[in-house]
Amino acid sequence: MRTALNEMITPGRTRRETRNNAICNDYITLSNKYKCASPNRIFSALAERYGLTVPGIRSIVMKGGLYQPKYAVKRILPSNGGREDAIQ
């Protein structure tokens, strides 16, 4: 059964997953090496390296679970009387 699933994955998807994994690994490496650098600066360096846009790199890293922007952490829910609740 497992081989049938592997046959359904296209070569393009395999290349994209490999590239995205490499981007995530590079993000971890750069963020550990340059602790004082902002995430946007690291995204910019990775975008230049991989020939992608900064929003594209940000999306890949966010989907990898490595980065969550500040604006997505809290939101005000009118149903809670306007209290701020963390998005889980």
Protein Blocks (a to p, Z undefined) as FASTA:
>chain_A
ZZmmmmmpcfklmmmmmmmmmmmmmmmmmmmmmmmbcfklmmmmmmmmnopafklmmmmm
mmnopaccfklmpccdfklnopacddZZ
